[in-house]
Amino acid sequence: MTPGRRSQRGSGFPEIAPERLRLPGGRQVRVHYERDQPPWIASRLQDFFGMRETPAVARGAVPLVVRLLAPNQRPMQMTSDLAGFWQRLYPQVRKELARRYPKHVWPERP
């Protein structure tokens, strides 16, 4: 990203291309914008509990790629369909995480 684009985004277009996004648990994450890549965010899976739909930028026109991290901050899953992840993949992921991280809470319906 060129410095000029960054300053434009920072001053005139925060609602179109925000630099940060607040997740349901209160954590703020940086929105990454890279050339020839869809914008993305990354945080621990638990930080997305309560978020049913994939967040988007550009007034909802561009969905973000969500990089879900395990409690050890390592990448675990990547999705641009958060609702589908919760419905189809999370039940199996939950079992694995509960086995690996038994001290963490893994609700059936996050």
C-alpha positions in Angstrom: 0.0 0.0 0.0 1.4 3.4 -0.9 1.6 6.1 1.8 -0.9 8.2 -0.1 -3.6 5.5 -0.1 -3.0 4.9 3.6 -3.5 8.5 4.5 -6.7 8.7 2.4 -8.1 5.6 4.1 -7.2 6.9 7.5 -8.8 10.3 7.0 -11.6 10.2 4.5 -12.8 6.6 4.3 -12.9 5.0 7.7 -16.3 3.5 7.1 -15.4 2.1 3.7 -11.9 0.8 4.5 -11.5 0.7 8.3 -8.1 0.1 9.8 -9.6 -1.8 12.8 -12.7 -3.8 13.6 -14.2 -4.5 17.0 -15.2 -8.2 17.6 -18.1 -9.3 19.8 -15.8 -9.9 22.8 -14.5 -6.4 22.7 -11.1 -7.1 21.1 -10.1 -4.8 18.2 -8.3 -6.4 15.3 -6.4 -4.8 12.4 -7.9 -5.2 9.0 -5.1 -6.2 6.6 -5.2 -4.8 3.0 -2.8 -6.5 0.6 -2.4 -6.2 -3.1 -4.2 -8.9 -5.1 -5.7 -10.4 -1.8 -9.1 -9.9 -0.2 -8.9 -8.0 3.0 -8.5 -10.1 6.1 -8.6 -10.2 9.9 -7.1 -12.6 12.4 -7.9 -13.4 16.0 -8.5 -16.3 18.4 -11.6 -18.3 17.6 -13.2 -17.4 20.9 -13.1 -13.7 19.9 -15.6 -14.5 17.2 -18.2 -16.1 19.5 -21.4 -14.2 19.0 -20.6 -13.1 15.5 -23.0 -14.9 13.1 -22.1 -13.3 9.8 -18.8 -12.6 8.1 -17.7 -9.0 8.7 -17.3 -6.9 5.6 -15.8 -3.6 4.4 -16.8 -1.1 1.7 -20.2 -0.7 3.3 -20.8 -4.4 3.4 -19.8 -5.1 -0.3 -16.5 -6.8 0.4 -16.5 -9.7 2.9 -13.4 -10.1 5.0 -11.4 -13.4 5.1 -11.4 -14.5 8.7 -8.3 -16.2 10.0 -9.3 -18.1 13.1 -6.5 -18.8 15.5 -6.2 -21.5 18.2 -5.6 -20.4 21.8 -1.9 -20.7 21.1 -2.3 -18.0 18.4 -1.5 -20.4 15.6 -3.7 -20.5 12.5 -6.4 -23.0 12.7 -9.1 -22.2 10.0 -9.6 -19.6 7.4 -13.0 -18.7 6.0 -15.0 -16.0 4.2 -18.3 -17.7 5.3 -18.4 -17.5 9.1 -22.1 -18.6 9.3 -21.2 -21.7 7.3 -18.1 -22.4 9.5 -20.3 -22.3 12.6 -22.8 -24.6 11.1 -20.7 -27.1 9.2 -17.1 -27.1 10.5 -17.2 -25.8 14.1 -18.8 -29.0 15.7 -15.8 -31.0 14.6 -13.3 -28.2 15.4 -14.9 -27.9 18.8 -14.2 -31.5 19.6 -10.6 -31.2 18.7 -10.1 -27.9 20.6 -11.9 -29.3 23.7 -9.4 -32.2 23.6 -6.4 -30.0 23.2 -7.5 -27.1 25.3 -9.7 -28.5 28.1 -9.4 -25.4 30.3 -11.1 -23.2 27.7 -14.8 -23.0 27.2 -16.1 -24.4 23.8 -19.8 -23.8 23.6 -22.0 -25.9 21.3 -23.6 -22.7 19.9 -21.0 -19.9 19.9 
